[in-house]
Amino acid sequence: MNILVINCGSSSIKYQLFEIKKKVPLAKGLIEEIGKVNSFQTHWIGKRIIKKKGKIVHYQQGLERILDFLTDKDNGLIKDTSEISAVGHRVVHGGEKYFEPILINDKVMETIRSYIFLAPLHNYPNLMGIEAARSLLAGVPQVAVFDTAFHQTLSPKVFLYALPYEYYEKYRIRRYGFHGTSHRYVAYEAAKILKKPLKDLRIITCHLGNGCSIAAIDKGKSIDTSMGFTPLEGLVMGTRCGDIDAAAVLFLMRKEKLEINQMDNILNKQSGLLGISGLSNDLREIQREAQKGNQRAKLALEIFIYRVKKYIGAYSAILGGLDVLVFTAGIGENQPHVRSRICQGLGFLEIYLDERENKTPSKSARLISAETSPGKILVIPTNEEAIIAHETWQVVRRLVAR
């Protein structure tokens, strides 16, 4: 059974094609700059890379290109689209409605549309991808897998803000959390690597990329996470400020006479590592400049590391200890210096890093804690598409069994 996984961003489509019995994708690719003159297409089949350019106006045209590539006589992997058994879609926001993946129908579409106001940069393109897939692959089961679903186990004391309760009742303002598919995947992988039941582990997962979040996972369930009503809250990120006193926002709006959209742009696109360093949102560039003595680059790096470490300490207290610390995503997987700095001083949690293992380059999941460390430290490459494919298969399998 072939499962096509689609992840639509604000101007991009990522995809992977899985044969469900295999753990690695048969093919994968990325279309960027949708709606612009020079849209970029990159397709991978094994070690082969095929790159193309050419304007792609909308998501349906982008998906058409993907399907053309997959069924191409010379480069494709399937004869025609009838060999696609199901499509799994990453949908960022499921509100309070969806706790698990669901087969998409018109009612589900309307619910996803109703949550656009909660995640306008994400749910709208997710919806466009679903509409394109339903149009081009009529009759093929479509499944929505929600980023917020994993965090629906948060208790009210965790997800409610101390605002007048009526705003929660009227507008559902609460902590939702994001990156849930990633946090869930690496937590399950950690249990497999350590050969221990997930129900016996207290895990903190650190998804550190351009967007960053941390989750406290107890017995396989998310009990707290750093992102909140939107992905803005929590850690310092590439261009997002993370935690901030709300009064500082109001102060700036008054002093600078800023409109709501201007302030939103500052908080989400001009802040974080970019805002502090004045250089870049790319931590690799910031590290290079810090090594050259750039003080603002050093400061950006220090703030980033401090905030991650602070959340680890807080979540360890909530969990009542820590058995496993996991690093994932672009920074978490590829920046040993950052991992080392974060882990310094965690001895009180009985977490000790093996510096040699930490510095050893590898693209696979690995243990980087010292042999004598009671608490374990893991680097696990995230694979959201793999878990979306698995969840899609589970939904479709139940459908077939009826």
Protein Blocks (a to p, Z undefined) as FASTA:
>chain_A
ZZddddddfkbccdddddfkbcbdfbdcddehihiabdcddddehjbccddedddfblml
mmmmmmmmmmpmklmmbfblmlpmbdcdddfbgcjmbmbdcdddfklmmmmmmmmmmmmm
lmmmmmmmmmmmmmmmghiacddddfklmmmmpcfklmpccbdfklmmmnopacebgakl
mmmmmmmmmmmmnopafklpccddddddfbdcddddeehiafbdfbffbmkbccddfklg
bjadfklmmmmmmmnopafklmmmmmmmmgmjllmnomamcfklmmmmmmnopaklmmmm
mmmmmmmmmmmmmmmmmnopafbdcdedjklmmmmklmmmmmgoplmnopacdfklmmmg
cfbdcdfbdfklmbacddddddfklmmmmmmmmmmmmmmmZZ
